[in-house]
């Protein structure tokens, strides 16, 4: 039984896709193999108790995109454990390809 209502992020706007700027900061989590899938994991820093977990599914940039890692880090500061599985298995769409294809379609 869920103790919290599920949170669904709002959709991205086209301007965010055509100008994916990198956020500043150093991610605090780490990557490890979780059930055969490379996964970014960040645990809440102030809790030794059992905590709720967010499974963060990425956009087309994948879990190596620093912005996604920093979002996970922010959730962990709020007391959540966050895991980001690499659903692209190391092959996300490169940011450079997105800028080129949206700004200059074939």
N, C-alpha and C positions, 0 to 999 in steps of 0.2 A: 504494500500500500504506500502510495506517495505521500510524504509529509508536506511537500511543497508543490505548488502549481508548477508545471513545466514552463520553462522560459524559452521563448522563441525569438531570435534576433530579427530585427527589421531587415527587409531586403536592401541590397546595395543599390545605389543610384548609379546611372551610367557615368557620371562625372567621377565617381570614386573608382570605377573600373578603368577609365581612360587615364587617370592620374594617380596610380597607386604609390603614394609617397611612403617612404619608410619612417616609422616612428623612432624616436630616440630612446635609448635605454639598453640595458643588458639583460637578456632573459635569465631568470633564476632557476628554471627547471632543468631537467636533463632528459636525455633519450635513453630508453632501455627496450629490450625485446619483451613484449607482453603477449603471450600466447602466439608467438610466431610473427608478430607484427611490430615493426619499429614504432615506438610511441613516445611522444613528449609527455612528461609527467611533472607536475608541480604539486607539492603538498602544502597545506596551510602551515605557516611558520609558528603559530601560537597554540597549536593543539596537539596533545598527545592522545586525545580521545578518538573514538571512531567518528568519522565525519562523512557527510554526504559527498557524492562525487558527481561532477559534470563531465559528460563525454562530449567534447567539442569537436564537431565535424567541420572540417575546413571547407573553404571555397576552393577555387581552382588552383590557388597558389600552394596549397599543401601545408604541412606542419613546420616546414623549415622557414617559412615566411616570418620574419621577426615580428611583424604586427600581430600575427596570430598568437605567437608565444607570449607577447606582452599582454594581450587580452587575457590569456590563461593566468598569467602571473597576477593580474589585478583581481580576478575571481578568487585566487588563493588567498589574497590579502583579506578577503571578506569571509574566510573560513572554509572555503571549499577545496577539495582535492580536484584537480582537473587533469584529464587525460586527453591527448590528441593523437588518435591513431593515424598512421600514414596510409590512408586508403588508396593513394596513388602509387604505393610501393616504390617510392623514390623517383617518380616520373611525373611531377606536376607540370602545369603549363608555366613556362618561364615568364616573369613579369614583362620582360622586354617584348615577347611575342604578343602579349595582350595589348600593350601600347601601340605597337605597329599595326595589328590587325583591326583595332577599333578606330584608329585615327586615319588609316589608309587602307580601306577595304579593297579586296581584289577586284 
